[in-house]
Amino acid sequence: MLQTVGDFGGRPITTNALPSLSSDWQYAHNKFGVGVMFPESEYTNVASYIDVAFGHPHPAGGSRLFWRFGVSGHIYLDLIHTNAEVDILPKLR
């Protein structure tokens, strides 16, 4: 995730003391950005990881959270079906 945000022009606040994430994840890339899917049980760990790296999230309703990076990049985290899904977008569309 950190490399993708960097590729999209963002930088983390810190990379020190990031929480561990499950090694059970899937990656998808399309014309809009990158998606990373973790098991639903990892939602809290993923939120903590992104929070430490990029600061406090902005609530977006329900289980959806988002963080801003760079000029117009966004990271979204939500529970979708049985996954904690992270979407990294270079700019909001």
C-alpha positions, -999 to 999 in steps of 0.1 A, spaced: 0 0 0 28 24 9 45 19 -25 12 24 -44 5 57 -25 40 68 -33 35 59 -70 4 81 -69 23 111 -54 16 107 -17 39 101 13 31 86 46 35 106 78 56 77 92 66 41 84 78 34 119 58 11 142 32 2 116 9 -27 128 14 -61 112 -11 -70 85 -24 -104 75 -4 -122 48 -38 -133 34 -46 -106 9 -55 -101 -27 -45 -72 -50 -63 -58 -80 -54 -29 -103 -76 -11 -128 -77 23 -146 -90 40 -115 -64 28 -90 -55 -2 -68 -76 -24 -46 -63 -46 -18 -87 -71 -1 -81 -85 33 -103 -109 54 -131 -91 72 -114 -100 105 -84 -77 95 -106 -45 92 -94 -31 126 -57 -39 119 -59 -24 84 -75 8 97 -48 11 124 -21 6 98 -34 33 75 -41 56 105 -5 53 117 9 58 82 -14 86 70 -31 101 100 -67 100 113 -94 90 88 -125 109 77 -157 90 84 -177 84 52 -207 66 67 -211 31 81 -179 12 81 -164 33 53 -134 55 62 -112 76 39 -78 93 41 -64 119 18 -28 120 5 -9 142 -19 -28 168 -39 -60 148 -45 -53 111 -37 -76 91 -15 -75 58 4 -109 42 12 -114 13 36 -148 -5 38 -163 -38 47 -176 -54 15 -191 -88 16 -166 -108 36 -136 -85 30 -119 -55 44 -113 -37 11 -88 -9 6 -91 13 -25 -62 36 -34 -71 62 -59 -48 88 -74 -76 113 -75 -113 114 -65 -135 107 -94 
